[in-house]
């Protein structure tokens, strides 16, 4: 028995050092890196295309966290977007105290640093509003939507690895828009012509994302994201489900968002993907 154990050990060592297995591991690592890079390429292409849109009044400030928070954002992609994803959770666009600060969707600082364990330098946007400074991972203000969403994911999945083994979180639009006073302007509240151009660009990017990730289910976080998903993916086999937005601006969400969200995920048949006993 001792000899057999020794033979198994030697065989395993030879196998692990074989050129073919090393090449297989290298190809797998390359493929993982490739998915993250391709996602980033889609995002940067969207940003470049939207730079061609003439965002006039009332838009006075535009933040692009894909650019100035690229280090933390790429860290997020390299860590959690290295495989195909059965389920894509889709938000609208970065919040001023979440992704705008650190490059992570719904990026409440405490969850980004302590649970997702993302770090990196965050620079400044080209034009910064004095009332909306970018502080990166030093931002002390909570992103309530993010703390609720990531808090529920943590409750159900226990670890980021469980969630990201089959799911990913992404935003329909990667940019932040503000008026002269620093008030947030969401994509559906842009002027009609600007909104149409943005939708054309972001709709195509959404199609590319679900194709790249091999997604078969998209969860629209909030009515806007759900609506864009249903419009863009209506002729595909991809299933679209709603998830109430966890915004503190919603009295219903403030009264018990987690319970409502869990019911919606149960109705969508997604709890078995997320929950860990």
Secondary structure, DSSP 8 states (H G I E B T S, - for coil): -HHHHHHHHHHHHHHHT-HHHHHHHHHHHHHHHHHHHHHHHHHHHHHHHHTTS---TT--EEEEHHHHTHHHHHHHHHHH-SS--SEEEEESS--TTTHHHHSSTT--HHIIIIIS---------SS--TTS---GGG--S--HHHHHHHHHHHHHHSSHHHHHTTEEEEES--EEEE-TT--EE-GGGS-HHHHHHHHHHHHHHHHHHHHHHT-SEEEEESHHHHHHHHHHSTTSS-EEEEE----TT-HHHHHHHHHHHHHHHHHTT-HHHH---
